[in-house]
Amino acid sequence: MAEILIAGGGIGGLAAALGTARNNSGHHVTVLERRDVFSELGAGIQLGPNAFHALDRLGVGDEVRERAVHIDELRLMDGTTDERIAVMPLTGGYRERFGNPYAVVHRGDLYQALLDACRATPAITLTAGAGVASYEQDANGVTAVTDTGRRFTGTALIGADGIRSAIRRQLVGDGEPRVSGHTIYRSVIPMELVPEELRWNTVTLWAGPKWHFVHYPIAGGTHLNLAATRDDGARDAVVGRPAERAHVIGRFPELGETARRLLELGADWKEWVLCDRDPVDTWTDGRVALLGDAAHPMLQYAAQGACMALEDAVVIGSLLDAPAEDTVQRLEKYNAERHARTARTQLVAREMGTQLYHPSGPQAQARNAMMSALSPDDLYDKVAWLHGERVAA
């Protein structure tokens, strides 16, 4: 029996624990979380069919489907004119082609499904108040060293400790994350405050010059998630700082009438400055491997950050279903199987932010003409490489 250590008890870390423990390999998994409790902050998150394929492999697909809102359409709108640019239907032919829905869920609901499954799995131990600061390894094993000096020794260590990963700092050494220069403002409001004619079962994105605004229902349709992003050249990372309502509204003066009605409903706004990292080819160091945002943090424009982490979890869990002496080789295989797909997604997410969401003038007109000419099948073809992936277990 092997002892698998996981640094980080977020969505990626818990998914990796399930992916490893559910393979009946006899391995034991210890999840080391820096916070004093296992919990998840945040608002809405989008899940493509590829995420649901992974969640099914992890044994929690049905639970997440029950908590999620199954979306009818993705809509791209001109945020200054209210013109509809393109619509991708997500029922009928989409679900037949990709085998699962496109859904949105509160991050806490997704997290709770993973946490409940981990707590119900005897082979998983959840240890809070244990932030991993570094690791040591030799031919026989690896030791995770916490910021208080506690030591946990195992056969492998998975670094799922986020974009500012301590494991990545030691393994890759590429410094602080890249600040994108984009500031995002987020709010969640009760759906009862939204006029009935605006309660759409869609993910709607209003695109404008160097900004965009997106909204969709979450929490079983009881709340509306609002997220407005400005390409403002921000240079300093900001995480969850309160923002005044008037300040947020004032940052989007060009917003058209319909979208403005929704933006003005927002309350208790918080702001983040978005960060990511450049792709790297190597996520492993002997018995240590990175996963999720620790391996491939990406901007939100492809709506695939959590989806990629869930895929990682299935693949690494499957590959670690092996004798302890094969650990190093299996982690290298995991790296080889995952890095090209996730690197492409990182770079596509960046490109979408500039070319699809934020152009102005002639570039925006060209985008509108190009996107409006695409049929639903054309749109499905464009996302097939992402939404159609079914990771093996």
N, C-alpha and C positions, 0 to 999 in steps of 0.2 A: 504494500500500500504506500502511495506517495502522499506527501503533505504539500498542498498547493497554497501559496500565500498570494493574497491579492491586496495591493495597496490602493485604497479608495473604495468607499461604499456608496458611490453614486449609481446611476443607471447602468453604466458600462461595467462597473465592478460587480454589482449584484447579478447582472446578466452573465458575466464570465463565471461567477460562482455556480450558477445554475447549469451553465453549459458544461462545466467540468464535473460537477457532482452527479448529474442526472444520467451519465453514460454508464452507470453500473460498473465503473472501473474499480471500485473499492477505494478510490482516493478520498482523502479528507481535504476540505477547503477551509481556510481561515481568512476572513475579510477584515482588514485593518482600516478603520475609519477614524480620521482625525477629530471629527466633531464628537460631542458627548452623546449624541443620539443619532440614530439612522433616520434621516428625513431628507426631503427634497424641496428646494425653493424654486420659484419661477412660475410661469403662466402656461400658455398654450404651446403645444408641440405638434408638428405634422408627421404622420406616419404613412409612408407609401406601402404598396403591397409587399415589397421586399422586406420591410420591417415586420409585417405580419407573418411572412414565411419564417423569419427567424424566431419570432415569439412563439410560433407553433412548435418549432424545434426545442425551444426552452420550456415548453409545457404551460405557458401562460397566455397563449393566443386568445382563447375564448374569454378569459377574464378581462383582457384589455379591450376586446371588441365590445363587451357589455358596457364598459365605462366610456367608450369613445363615441364621437359623433361621426357617422358615416356620411361623408360629403358628396353632394350631387355634382358639383362643378368646380373647376378652377377658372377664375375669371381674371383677365388682364384688362384693365381700364385705363384710359387716358385721364390722369388725375386732374388735369387743368380744364378739360372740356366735358367730362362725364361720358365721353364716347367709349363704347365697348370695342376693344381691339380684337380680342380672341377669347374663345371659351373652349375648354376641354371638358367634355362630359365624363363623369366618373362612375356612372352606373352602366348597365347593359353591356355594350361591347368592351368597355374598359375592364370591367371585372371579369368578363369571360376571357379576355386576352391575358390578364396578369394574375388571375386566380385569387384575388383578395381585394378588399376595398381600399380606398384612400380615405383616411380618417384623421380627425384631430382629437386631441385629448389633453387634459390638464396634466402637466408634468407630474404632479403629485399622484394622480390616478395611475399613471403608468408605473411610477416608482412603487406605489403601494402593492400593486400586483406582483412585482418582482420581489419585494420585501416579504410579503406573506408567503410566497413560494419558498424563499430561502429559509424562513423561520420554520417551515413545515418539513424541511429536508434535514434529517439527522446528520448527514455528512458535511453540513455547513455550520461553521461557528462564526458568529458576528461579534466583533470586538470593537467597541467604541472607545473614543479617547486615546487612540493609538495612531497618531500621524506619522507615517514613515518618512524619515529624513534622508536615509541612505541605505546602501546594501553592501554586503561583503559576500564573497563566494569562493569556493574551492572545488576540487574535483568531486567532493562528496555531497555538496549541498550549497544553499544560499541562505543568508541571514538578513532579514529586514530589521533595521535599527530605527527605533522611533525617536522623535524629538525629545523625549524624556529619558532615553537610554535603554528602554526595554528592547529585548531581542527575541525575534521569532525566527526559527530555522525550519526550512522546508526543502523540497526537491526542486521547486520552481517558484519564481516571483513574477507576478503580472502587475505591471504598473498601470493602474486605471485611475490615476490621481489627478486627471484634468489637465487643462492647458498650461498650468504652471507647475507641472509635475516635478517633484523632487527626483523621481526615478529617471525621468528624461534628462534632467540637468546633469546627472552623473553619467548616464549612458550616451547621450548625444552631445551635450554641452553646447547647445546653440543659443544660449542666453535667454533674454526675455521674449515673449511673443511679439509678433509684428502688429503694431497699431494700424488699423485700416484707415483711420480718418473718418469713419462713419459713426455717428451717434444715433442710438435707437432709444425711443421712449416707449414704455410699455404700461398698459393699464388693463384691468379686468373689471367689467361692470355687469350688474344683474341684467338679464335679458328683458326683464319687465320694464326697464328704463328705455329700451329701444323701440321706436315707433314700429308698429306691426308691419308696415310696408317695407321696412328695412331689415327684417329678420330673415335673412337669406341663409339657406343651408349650403353655403359656398365658402371657399377661400377666395376672397376678393382682394386684388392688388391694384391700387391706384398709382400709376407711374407718372412722375413729373421730373422736371429738370433738377438733377442732383438730389432727388428725394423720392420716397415712395411711402405708401400707407397701406397696411394690410389688416384685415379683420376676418374673424371666423368664430363660430360658436364652439364652446367647450363645456365641460362638466355636464354632459348629457343634454346640452342645449339650454341650460339654465343661466349661462353667462356668455358674454361676448368678449373675446380677446382682441385687444387693439395694440398695434405696433406700428409706430411711425419712425422712419429712418431718414436722416439728413446726412448727405456727404458734405461735411463741414470742415474737413481737414483737421479734426481733433488729433492732438499729439499725445495726450496722456490717457492711460487706461482708467476707466471709471466703471465701477461695478455696483449697480443697484442704488445709485444716489437719488434721493427724492428730488422731484422737479415740479415747479409750480405750474398749475394748469395754464395760466396766461402765457407763461414762457413757451410751453409746448405748442399751443395754438399759434402763437406769434411766429414760430419757426416755419410754418407752412402757409404763407400768405397766398400762394398761387392755387391752393386747393379748390377744386370745383364745389358746387353747391351740395351735392348729395354726400360726397365724402366728408365735407366740412360738418354736416349735421352729425355724422357719426363721431368724428374726432372731438367735437365739442361736448360729447357725452362723457368723455374720459374723466376719471378722477383718480387721486392718489397715484399720480404718475411717478415712475422711476426711470432713470436713464443709465445706459451702459455705453461705453465706447467699444465697438467691436474689434476683436483681435483674432488673428489666426497665426499660422506658421507656414513656412515653406515646406513642401514635401521633402522627406528624407527617405533614402532607400533602406536603411538599416535601423530596425527597431529592437534588435536583440543583442544581448551580451551574455553569451554562455547560457546560464539558467534563468536569465531575466528577459522579459519581453514587455513591450508597451501595447496599450489597447485604447481604443476610443480617442478622446481628445488629447490624451497624453501622446498618442502616436500620430494623429492626423487632425488636429483642430482645424475647423473650417468656418467660413462665414455662413450665415443662415440662408443665403440666397437660393441654394438648391434644396433646402429643407431636408437635408440628409444626414446631419450630424449624429443624431441618436440612431438613425437607421444603420449607419456604418458601424457604430459601436455594437449594436445588436448582432449584426453579421459577424463582426470580429469574435464575439462571444461564442457563437455557434462553432466557428471554425477552430478556435483555439481549444475549446472544450473537447471537440471531436479528436483533435490531434494529440491531446494529452491523455487520451484513453489508450495508454501504452505503458510498458515497463519503465520504471524510473530511470534505467540506464539509457533510455532513448530520448530523454527529455530535451537535451540540447539540440539534437537533430530535428525533433518535432517542432520546437520553437522556431528554428530556422525555416522549416517548411511553412509554418504559419506566416512568417514574415514574407516569404516568397509568394504565397498565394494572395496576400491581401494588399501589398504596398502599391501595386500599379493601379488597382481599382480605386483605392482611397485617394491616391495622389491626383488622379484624373478628376475625382469629385471635388477635391480642394480647389483645383485650378478652374474648373467650370463654375464653381460657386463665385469665385472672384470675378470671372468674366461676366456672369449674369448680372452682377451688381452694377457694372459699368455699361454694358452693351444693351441689356434688356430693361433694367429698372430705372436707370438714371440719365439717359441721354436727353438732349434738348435740341431745339431747332431742326435743321435738316436730318440730323441723326435720328431724332424721335419720329419724324415723318417717315423715314425709311423703315424704322422698326415697325411702325403701325402698318405700313403697306405689306411688309413681309409677313408679319404675324397674322394679319387679317386674311391673307390668302391661303392659310393652312387649313385643311380639313381636319376633323377629329382624328381620322386615321393617320394623317401626317403628324399630328401632335403626338399620338401614341408611338409612332416610329421614333420620334426624337427622344422620348423618355424611356424607351424600351430597355436601353442598356442599364438604366438605374432601377426602374420600377419592376422590371421583369426578372431580376436576379433571384435565384433560389439557392442559397448557400447550402452546401452538403453538410451532413452531420454523420 
